[in-house]
Amino acid sequence: MKNNKLFVFISFAVIPLFSLAQTKETFFDKYQNSIFFAPMNVLDYINPSLQIGYERMLNSRMAVQVEAAYILNHSLENYLIDMAYGNFDCPYFNKGFKVRGEFKFYFTKTYNSMTYFSGELFYLKNLSKESDTFEISDPNFDYQVPHDPDANAYDELFTLDKQRFGLNLKIGSKNFIDKHFFIEPHIGIGLVYRISKHYDRMNLNDELYYGFISLHNKAGNMWLANLPLNVKIGYSF
């Protein structure tokens, strides 16, 4: 008799907990697919783009993600400057694309939020028209442009052909704001191999005058550190 009472007591204590565990479904259990875009990319002054992506959950903890981006002719800041000064025949432009592939591991999960580590491979191609200041290496060269003899430098408009191959390690958080829509900020660190070539230059022997400040326009092959920081807005289904 005592054993029967103990069994009934345990049953009434355990069954509600078991039922609660079964019914407390998270958004991540409901949806395996997500589409998203990265609105901050239109503000990128060097490689502005419209970037969209797709994520697929492989199980409750792991996911794969792919992204593609069309590089815009100008960044949003450039368009605003053009509008302010009425300069609609701007000589500067960008043309190219980005692709990214990412593997995610979600290590914490609540009802509407999930935090992850990820590894990402990416590639960028951008052919752009740029302007920068170059140091005169040969005083006898006929530059045919106005320049400051005291500074020993001149400004030039040129074509920059740039490629970037890289790997990023990131940490981020996917946060649902309603049943389907989410916001996903992330930050990380990475390594990039960049290949840059100059065209339409007067004297390719002249180096950039401002050094590190103009590093994004520097010609040659080089390894660089990368600090990915972005926010994505998406829809899960």
N, C-alpha and C positions, 0 to 999 in steps of 0.2 A: 504494500500500500504506500509506504513511504517512497519507494522507488518510482511509483507511478506519479505521485505528486511532484517529485523532483523533475521528472521528465516533462510534465506539463508546464512547470515553471520555466525550465530552460527553453522550451519550445516558444512560449509567449515572449521570452526575452530576446531570442535570436532571430525569429522570423521577421519582426519589424526591421531590424538592422539589415537583414539580407534583402528585404524588399526595397529598402532605401538605397542600398548600394546598386541594385539593379535599375532603379528608376532615375538615379542622378546621372543622366547622360549629359556629356559636355558637347559644345558646338563641334569640337574636333572629332567626336564620335559620329556626328550626324553627317558631316560634309567631308568628302575626300578630294574635291577639286576647288581650286581658287584661281581667279584672274585678278590682275592688279595693274596699276600704273604708278610711276614715280614722278609726282608733280614738280619736285625740286630740280629735276634735270633741265627744265627750261631756263633756270637761272644760272646754269653752268656757263661761265663767261668764255671758257676755252673750248669745250666740247658740248655745246647745248644740244639737247635731244628730246624726242618724244619716245618714252620707254614703256613697254608693256610686257607682261609676263604671265606664265601659267605654272601653278604648283599642283603636284599630285601626291597625296598621302599614300605611302606604301604599306604602312601599318599605323598603330597608335603612336609611334615614336619617330618614325623616319619618313622623309619626303624628298622628292626631287623637284627641281625648279629650272625652268628655262626662261630667258628674257631676250628680247630683241629691241633695238632702238634705231630710229631714223635720226641722223644728225641734222639739226635745223640750220638754215642759212645764217641766221643770227640768233644770239641769245635774247631773252626778253629785255635785258638792259639795253642791248644794241638797238632793238626796235623802238624803245622809248626815247633813246637819244636821237635816232633818225627822225622821229615824229616831232620832237622838241625843236630841232634845227631845220626841219623841212628837207633833210638830206636823203631823198628817196632813191638816189642813184649812188648808193654807198659802194665803194670798191671792195670792201671786205666781204668774205663769204666763207661758209663751211659746206662740205659735201662728203657724206660717208655714212657709216653705220657702226653699231656695237652688237655683240652677241655675248651671252653669259650662260653658264651652266652651273648649278649649285646642288650640293647634297646637304640636307639638314638633319640634325638629330635634336628632337625636342626632349629636354631633360626635366622640365617641370610643367605641370598642367593643372589648371583650375577650371572652373565652369566656363569662363569666357576669356581666359588668357593662357598663353603658352610661350615658354622661353626656350631658345635654341642656340646651339653651336652649329656652324656650317663652314664648309670649304667651297670656294668658288673659283672657277676658271673663266677668263674673259679675253675678248679680242676687240680691238678698236681700229678703225680705219678712217682717217679724216684728211681730205685734201682741202686746204684753206688758203685764203689770201690774207696775209698779215703785214703789219708795218712795225718796224723796230729800228733802233739806233745801232749803227755799226762803227767800229773803230778803224780809222784809216791805217792800213799796214804799209802802203806804198805812196809816199807823198808825190811821186812823179806820175801816178796813175790819173788818167783823165776821167773823173767821176761824173762830170756833166750835170751835177746837182749842187744847189747851194749848200754850203757846210761851214761850220764854225772852225776857223783855222786854229783858234786857241784850244778848243776842246778836242780837235783832231778827230772829229766824228761827223756822221751824216745820217739822215733818216732815209729809209728805203722801203718801198712796197714790194713784196716778194711772195712767191708761192711756197707753201710748206706742205710736204707730203709726209704724213705721220702714221705709224702703226704702233700699237701697244699690245703686248702679250703679258698676262699676269695671273697671279694666284692671290686670293684674299682669304683670310681666316676671320670669321665674323661672329658676333653675338647679337641676338636680336629678340624681339618679343612681338608676338602676334596677338592683338587685343581686339575682341569683338565689341562693337558699339551698338549693335542690335542683332537680330537673328541671322543676318547674312554679311553685313558690312563690317570691315575691320581696318585698323590702322597698325602698321608694322614698322617701327623704327629699328635701325641697326647701326652698329659701329664695328670697326675692325682694324686690321693691319694687314699689309700685303707687300708683294714684291712685283715690280713691273720691268719688263725688258722693252725699251723703246727704240724704234728705228725711225729716224727723221732725216729728210733730205730737203735741200733748198733748191728752188729753180727761179729763173728770172732775176738773178742777182747780177749786179755790175762786177763785183770782185768777190769771188767765193773764198778768197784768202782772208778777208776781213772778219774778225770775230765780233760777237755781240758786245756792245759797249757797257751794258749794265750787268753783265755776268749773271749771278744767281737770280736776280729779279726777272731776267728774260729767259730763264732756264726752259720754259715751256716752248720757246721758239728755237732752241739750240739744235744745230744739225749734228748728226752722228748717231752711233749706237751706244746705249748706256743702260745700266741697271739703276732703278730708282725705287725708293720706298713709296708705298701707297697707303692712304688712310681713308678707306671707304666709310662714308657717313651719309645716310639717306633715310627717307620716310616713304613708305608705300601705302597706298589706299586701295583696298580690294573688296571683292565679293566672292563668298564661298557658296558652293552648291553641291 
